[in-house]
Amino acid sequence: MSGKEQRYLEETIASNWIAPLGPQVDRFEAEIAAYLGVRGALALNSGTAAMHLALLLAGAGKGDRIFCSALTFAATANPILYVEAEPVFIDSEPETWNISPAALERALFDAQKEKALPKAVIVVNLYGQSALMKPLLELGEKYGVALIEDAAESLGAIYRGKKSGSFGRFGILSFNGNKIITTSGGGALVSGDPEALKRARYLASQARQQARHYEHTEVGYNYRLSNLLAAVGRAQLEVIEERIAAKKRVNERYREALGRTGGFSFMPGPEEGRSTYWLTSLTVEKKKCGVSRDDLIEALENENIEARPVWKPMQLQPLYSGYRYYAHKPGESVSERLFEQGLCLPSGSSLTEEEQERVIEVIKNRLK
């Protein structure tokens, strides 16, 4: 916590306006939109809710296709099944570890031939770094397909002068407890389309009609953020640039200490913008450094330090293994290689230099 949350919470409690919705929600939405440079934002109780609404607004339904980044957390893909659509997973590329324009182009070409273009392409901005949005947006325009930008891990990242989450028809944010700013649980849907956000607001509020009594003509959802949590979010948003700076320092210390280790390759940094370095991630090649990724996780775990593999790609998940998958190149699956070798290190913005030195020391000792 930043320490500023207490003031906003006291204001909210003093106003006795603690139920879902209220002035703090309105202000939080306006501040999110201003930070991203978009026309509007809708504060919700999770990023998953935001993704579900985005798919509904894209017109996705039973039997439709949705293309989706393969290297991501399952929460990105699960809403595709909520709307009974069919996911098609698209591999990563080596430059940013994000969705491969080459694989996406092949998938869109095939879909056009099959007269089954997707209702949307979900582009995930992985570990704090934007995907290569320029070629992705060009593909979306060429094939007439909307892009949904999953910026749950990349709030504050910049690509070609614009904030992550502001490129697609819809952007998805998460304020879960592990994100760069948090409301403990929460998320947001952002867009440059005010009419679409108006529709999303209606669906997220139980699709209640404007009537004295409770009138409903279609299915709605209980997806809105509470006024109390929005108060926390406002204070968190005030310090986001401090958090990004702290994450960058953590990343730089790891690179300085371990970057020259043979077999270690850090997630490439952006050439056309700014990463938030939400997680510092690298690949470990056992043939070059003598230890595997899992050897390092175990060594850290023995010292009560948590580290994890990178996300297990969706095409390898039992839930999604039967769906179509397009590799970066024929015979080259980047996401599967990253999963085999990828390691995420402790990266919290509150991580002290002493704590980080302890992580580095355990890794160096295991390499000896």
N, C-alpha and C positions, 0 to 999 in steps of 0.2 A: 504494500500500500504506500501511497505517496505521502500521507499525512494530511492531505488536503480534503480527503473524503469526509472527515468528521464535520466540517463546516456545512457542507451540502446536506449531509444526513440530518444534522440538527435543524437546518432550515425546513427540511421535508417533514420531519416529525413534528416540529412546532406548527406547521401548517395543517397537520392532521390529514394530509393527503398522501396516504401510503399505499392505497389500493393500486391495482394495475392502471396505467395511464396517469396523466397529470402534468403539471407544468415542467417538472424535471425531464420527463420523456420528450416533451415538445422541444425544450432547449437542447437536449442531447442530440436529437435528430438534426436540428439546425446546425449544430456545431460539427457533427460528423460530415454533413453535406458540404459545409464550408471548408473543412480540412481537406476533403478529397477533391473539391472543385466540381461537384455534381449538383444537379438541380434539386435532388431530394433524397431523403433517407427514411427508412421505416425501422424503428427499434423493435426487436423481437426477442423471444426467450432463448433462442439458439441460432447458430449459423445453419444448422440442419433445417430448421423451420424456414429460414430465408431461401435455402436451395429448393425446398419443396414448393414454395410459392413461386419462385422464378420459373420452375418447370411448368407449373400450371399456367402462368402468364404467357409462356412460350407456346401454349396450346398442346403440350405433350399429354398423351393418353395411351390407352391400351393399344398395343401393337406398333406404336411409333418407335423410332430409333432415337437414341441420344448418344452422341459420341462424348467420351470422357477420358481425361488423363488417366493413365494406368497407375502411375506412381503417386499414390495419395492414400489418405486414410479412408476407411470404408464409409464414413459419414458423407463424403462427396458423392458416392455412387448410390447409396441406399435410397435416396428420394426418387431415383429413376424407377426403382421397383415400387415405391409408394404409388406412382401414377400408372403402374402396369406397363411401362414402356420397356424397350429392349436396349440394354447398354452395349456399346461397342467401344472397346478400350484401345487407346492410342499410346504408343510407347513414348519414352523420353528421348531427348537428344543430348549429346555430351556437353554442349556449350553452357547450358544453364541447368541441366537435369530436368527441365520442364518439357511439356508436350512437344513432340517432334513435328515441325511443319511438313517435313518430307512424308512422314507416315500419315499425317492428317490428309495431305493432298491425295495420296493413293486411296485412302478410305473414302474420301468425298467423290473421287472419280468413279470408284466402283459403285458407290451408292447411287450416283446419277445414272449410271448404266442400268442399274436395277430398278430405277424409278422409285427409290426409297431413301431420298435425302433425309438427314436427321432433322428433328425439330429444333435442336440446339447442339452446340459444342461446348462442353464444360472444360474450361482451361484453368488448371490449378497452378498457382504461384507458390512454388515449393520452398519451404524453409526460409521464408523471408525475401525471396527473389522473384522478380517478375519474369514471366515467360517472354519469348520473343514476339511481342504483340503485333509488330508491323506486318510480318508475313502471315500471321494468323488472321488478322483483320482483313487482309487482302483476300485470303481464301474464303473467309466468311462472306465477303461482298461478292466474290466471283460466283459462288454457289447459292447465294441468297439464304444463308443460314446464320441465325443469331448466335453470338458468343455470350456465354455466362462465365463471368470471371470469379473463380473461387479464390478470394484474397484473404481467407481465414488465417493464413500463416504470414501474410505479407503486408499488413496495414502499415503504411508509412514508407513502403518501398516506392521508388521512382523509376520510370522508364521513359526516356525521351521527353523529359520535362513534365510528365503527368503521373499522378499518384496511382499506385496499384489499386484495382477495384473500379477505376473510372473509365475503363476502355470498352468493356462489353455493353450489351444492351442492359444487362443487370450485373451488379457486383455483390458478392457475398462476403460478409465480415463475421468474425467470431470474437466474442469477449469472454470465452471460457477461461477457467482459472490458469491455464498454461500459456495463454497468449500474451502478446507484448503489452496490451492493456486489458484489464478484466473488470467485469461487473459481477464476478463469481460465476455466473452463468448468463449467457446472453449472446445476441448477434444482431445483425442488421442487413437489410436489403437496400441497396442503393441503385439509383438509376437516373438517367437524363430524361425519362419519360414520365411526366407527372400523372398522366391518366392511368398508366400501368401501376404506379405506386398507389393511386387512389383505389384501384381494384384490389391490390394486395392488402391494403389497410382494412378494407371491408371483409375480405376472406379471413384475415388474421384475427378479426374481432367477432368470430362466430357467424359471419355473414348475416348479421342482424339488419333487417329492413328498418327504414325510418318510419316507425309507428309507435303509438303510445304503448301498445302491448308488444310482446315478443313475437315478431313475425319473421319466418324464415322460408325462403323459396329454394335454397340450395345448401349444400354442405359447406360449413365453415369450420374454422379451427381456432383454438385458444392459444394463440402464438405471441401475444403482445408482451412487452417488457414492463416490469413494475416500476412505479415512480421511485421507490427506494433504490432499486438497482441502477436506474438511470442517473440518480444523484452520484452514486459511486463512479459510474462511467464518465461523467462530466469532469470529475477531479482527475481521473486517470488520463483522459484525453489531453488535459493541460500539460502533462509531463511526458507525452509520447516522444518528443524529440530528445529528451534526456535519456529515455529508455533505449532509443535507437543508438545514441552515442555510447551508452554503456555496453550494449551488445557488440558494437563495432570494436570496442577496446578488448572485450573478451576474445573475439575472433582474431584480432591482431596478435594478442599474446600467445594464442595457440599456434598461429602460423609462424611466429618468430621462434618459438621453442621447438616445434616439431616439423616445420615446413621443409627442412632439408633432410629429413629422414627418408632414406630410400624405401620405396614402396608405399609411402603416404602421399595421397593426392587430395587436396582440399577441394570442396565444391567450388567451381570457378566463380569468380566475382563478376559482377555485371560490367560490361564495357559502355553501356548507353544509359547509365542511371545509378541508382543506389539500392543496395540490399539493406534490409534491417538486421540480417544475420540472426533471425529468430532462433535458429539452431546452428551451431557450428558443426558441420558434417564433413567427413572425408572418407576416402576409400583406402583399404588396407590390402596390399598384395603380398601374400605370404611368401611367394617365391623370392621376393626382393628384400623383405625385412625379417623373415624368419618366424613371424607369428601371424596368426589369423585375426580377423576382426573379433571372432568369438573368444579367442585367447585373451584379448584386451578387455572385453566386457567382463570376463570371469575375474581377471586380475583386479579390476576396479571394484567389482561386486564384493570381493574378499576384503576390501578396505571400506565397505559400506558407501561406495560411490556408484550412483546409477548412471549407466550409459545404455544405449539401445541401438539395434540395427536401424537402418532407414526403413521407410514404410515397405511392407510386403506388397508388391504390385497386385492389382486387382485380378489379373488373369491367373495368378497363382493361388488366390483365395478359393477355398472349396465352394463358397457361395456363388462365385462368379466364373469358375473355371470352364463352364460350358459355353461362354459367350465369345463372340468374335474378337480377335486381337490383331492389331497391325503393329509389327515391329518397326523400329527406326529404319532399318534396311533389311532386305531379305537375308535371313541368317544372322542378323545382329540385333539382339534384344538388349538395349541399353538399361532399361529398368530392372531386368533380371540380374544383370551384372552388378548394378548398383546395390541391389538387395543382398547379393552374395558377399559383397565386400564393404558395404557402406556402414559407417559408424557415426552416431550422433553423440556428441560430448556434452557434459553439463554446461549450460549456456545462459543461465538466468541473469537478468540485469542486476540482481542483488548479489551475484557471486563476487566474493572478495578476491583480491590478488593472492592472498594466502591460501584460500580454498582452491583456487585454480592452480597454484603451484603444486599443491598436493596431488591433484589429478595428473598433472604433467609428470611429476616424479614417479608415480605408480606406472605410468606408461613407459617412461624411459627405463625404469628398473626391469620391466617385463621384456624389454627389447634386448637386454644384455645377455 
